[in-house]
Amino acid sequence: MLMKTDIPSSVTPCFAITSSERAFPRHPYSVRAARDHVAAVVSRLAPPPPGPPAPPAGDDRLDDVLVCVSELATNALVHGAPPDCGFLLRITLVRTSATGAATLRVEVHDDGKDLPEQAPDRLSVSAPGREGVPGTGGRGLLLVSALADAWGVSRFRTGPGKAVWAEFRFPRGAGGEH
């Protein structure tokens, strides 16, 4: 059976995908470097099709993205990556041509076997050995949950490791409620 797979040049795609990947070493400066990389990639994105803008530099939504990148990268270094390993950052932007709306997904991949958990009452976490005194950590995923439209964890199919991801819709709330 012969199938024709050529797409006529008159057909316009319904969406456009832009992506970037970069590996970062196990070093405290990698968190800032990851955040700077995301800001640079987003600022270089091609102009959006007619319709609502997707994501302009300086947009408060971009600030949300950068806070979440910092949290996910920090978690990968502190909790996920083995001693001699860093993390991989993947950025994907899917833009719908019909509306101009876009979804930006950031993923932080590490080789750690443990999956992150978000306790529902994370704000009342006490410092170790200091019950009743609020701790200074443990709220990163609470921030991610509050700022991102969606977030989650994907296990690798083979071997150890996972990707913790967060998605952001531009304009805010496009394609779903925040």
C-alpha positions, 0 to 999 in steps of 0.5 A: 500500500502506497501512502502519500506523506507530502504536505502541500505548501499551502497548508499552514501549521496550527502551532509552532514549537521552539525548544532548547536544552542545556546541561549545567554542572553541579555548582551553586552558580548553575542556578543563576546560569539556568535562570539567565539561559531561560531569560535569554532563550525567551527573549530570542524567540521569534515574533509571535503570530498576530494576536496576544503576545507570547511572552514579552521580556519584563512581563510579570509572567516571565518573572514567575518562570524565572522564580520556578526555574531557580526553585527546580534547579536548586532542588535538582542540585540539593536533592536530585543530582548525585555528587558528581552530576549536574542537571539538564534544563529543557525549555519548550514553547508551543505557540498556537497560530490560531490564537497566538496563545503559547505554553512555555514548559521548563523541565529540569532533569536529574539522575536522582531516584527520589521523587519530590513531594509537596506536603499540603501544610508545607508552610508550617514546617519546623526547622530540624530540632526546633519544633514550633520554629518555622524552617527556612526551606521546603517551600520551593514546590509550594512556590512552583505550584502557586506560580505555574499553571501546571507542574509535575514529575516524569520518571525516566523509563530506563534507569534512575532519574526524573524530570520535574517540570512546570508549564506557563500559559501566555497570556496568563490563563490561556487554554485553562484556568490558573 
